[in-house]
């Protein structure tokens, strides 16, 4: 029985070699590839020619108006949008990126005042600004930290046990500048968001985070008198 097994195994091996051949061998006959293993794909390779286009270049120039990932289009300067990158027309792409993602050394771009982490939101905190922060938070942060910041996002339910609550005292007592730096460069298992979230949006997220932290610690004294009367009626 064992002899029959080895004989069958040998015959199968010979049959596979006869059909598939040896990888890397040469032949004048067209190759028969049952499992090409994605070795040859119809794809564009960097810096490689491509006859599909008239100029035979595979890599195509960006379409007119292309901007760096996450860049916000310039807006008229007003108290409501101080800090928005100025018009990018005619600027080098690297300069445009710095304007969008923080190329300066000031507090708004680094979170530092001198050699220390600073405090305060360097942009006007308006209802629209807070709404923007809530939107960006729910897109970029809630998946890990949860909608309320309690560290119970969907990622934690799938095994990421190192996610912290960002409404606890440790984070609440952290300076705004240090939180800005964490968003920009990442920390521990948290990745960097400096390349995908603009400077303005990072500050908007921090402003919304502060609202979540205050909500966690709210007391009856924080309720406006007119709203307190309505609550007492319920």
N, C-alpha and C positions, 0 to 999 in steps of 0.2 A: 504493500500500500504506500509506504514511504517512497519507494522507488518510483512508483507511478506519479506521485506528487512532484518530485524533482524533474521527472521527464516532461510533465505538463508545463511546469514553470519554465524549463529551458526552451521548450517549443514556443511558448508565448513570448519569451524574450527575443527569440530569433525573429518571430513574426513582427514584433513592434519595431525592431531595428530595420527590418526589410521594408516596412511601410513608412516609417518616419525618418529613417536615416540617422546619421550622427550630426549633432548640432555643430555648426562651423565647418562641415565638410563642403567641398566644392563639387559642382556638377554642371554640365552644359544643359541639362534638362531643366525645365521650369520646376521650381520647388513646390512640393505639396505640403502645406502647412495646416495641420488640423488644429493645433493650438499655438498660434503665433506669439502668445504671451505678451501682447502689446508691444512687441519689438518694433514693428513698423506701423506707425499710425499716421493718418492724414492730418497732420497738425503743423502749425507754424512754429518754427524753432527760432530762438533769438539770434539775430545777426545772420540768418541764413536766407539765401535767395528763394523766391517763390514765383513760379511762372504764372500764377493765377492773376497777378496784377501786371499792368502794362510796364511799369518800371522795374519789375522783377524783384521788388523788395517785399519781404514778408512782414517786417515790422512797419506799422503805419503811423504817420504823425498824428498827434491828438487833433480832434476836431476843433474848429475855432471856438473860443470861449471856454475851453477846458480849464478847470481850476483844481487845486489840490483837494484830496479827500477831506470832507468836513468843512471846507472853506465856506464862509457866509458871504453872499454877494454884498458889495458896498451899499450903504444907505446914507441918506443925507445926515450930516452931523447935527444933532440936537441934544438937549439934556436927556432925552429918553434913550439915546443910543450912543452915548459917549464911549469910546473905546472900540467901536466897530472899525475894522480895517478900512483905510481909505481906498479910493479907486485904484484898481490894480492895472489899469491900462498902461502899457509900455514898460512895466516893471519886470525885472528878471523873476522867473518862477520861484527861485529860492527866496527872494525878498518877499514875494506874495505869501509864501508858506510861513515865513517868520511873522508877518503881520497877522496872519490868521491864527497861528498856533503859539505865538509868544516868543519873539526873538529878542525882546528887550530885557534889560536887567532890573526893571522896576518891580514894585510890589505886585502890580496887576499881572505880571507875566511870570513871576517866580514864587510869590507868596512870602517873600522875605522883606523885612525892613532892616537894612543894615545886615548884621550877622544873625538876626533872630527872626523867628517866624512872626508874621504880623497878624493883626486882627482887623476885621471889617470887610465889607463887600465894596470893592472899588468901582462899582457901577450903580446907577440909580435903581433901587429896589421898588419896582412898580408892580401892579397886578399882572401886567403882561410878562414881566420878567419872572415872576413866581410861576406863572402858568408854563412858561418855557422851561423853567427848572423842573417842574413836575413831569413834563413830557419827556425831557432828556433823562431824568432819574428813572422813570418807568421803562425807558428803552434800554439804558445802559447798566443800571444798578439793581433794579428790582429783581432781575432773574436770580441774583445771588442773595442780596440783602432783604428781599421781600418788599411788598408795596408800602409797608409802614416802617421799614428799616430795622425790623426786629431780627434779621438774620435767618428768616425762614423761607427764603426763595426756593423756587422749584429745583435749582441745582443742588441745594442741600438735601433735598428729599432723594436725590440719586447718588448720595454718598460723599459729597464734598463737606466734610465735617469741620473744616477749619474756618468757615465763614462766621464773622463776628456780628453782633448786634451793633449797629451804628447809632442807636438811640440811648445806649447805656452811658453811664457817667464818664467813662474814660474818653469816649469820643466826644461827648458833649463838652467836656473841659478842654479838648484839643483846640488849638488856635485855628482860625480859618486858613491861614497860610500853610500850615502843615497839612491840612486836609487837601488843599489845592495841590500841594506837592505830591501827595499820595495818589490823587487822581491822575496827575501828569505822568509820574514815573512808576506807579505801582508799588506794592509792598507785599512781601511774603508770597502767598499764592495769588494775590490780586495782580492782574496784568496792567500794563501801562495803557492809559487812554489818551495820552498826549497827542497821538497821531490821528485820532478819530473824533475827539471831542474838542471843539474850539475853546479858546480862552474864555470868551463870554459865557459859553454854555457851562464851563466848569464852575464859574462863579454863580451861575443861576442854579446849578445843582446844589451847591453849598448853601445858598439862601433857602432853598426848599428843604434841605436836610435840617437846617436850624429850625424851620417851622415844624418838622416832624418831631424833633427833640423837644421843642417847647410844648407841643401837643401832648407828649407823653407825661410831662410834668405839670400840666395845666391844673389849676384849682378854680373854685367858684369865683375867686377874686379876679381872675383873668377874663371873665365873661363881662362884656359891656352891660351897663345897667338896663338898657332897653331890651337886649336879648335875654337877660336874666328874668325880666318880668314875663316874657313870652314862655320861657321854660317853666316858670312856676305855675303857669296856667294849665300846663299839660299834666 
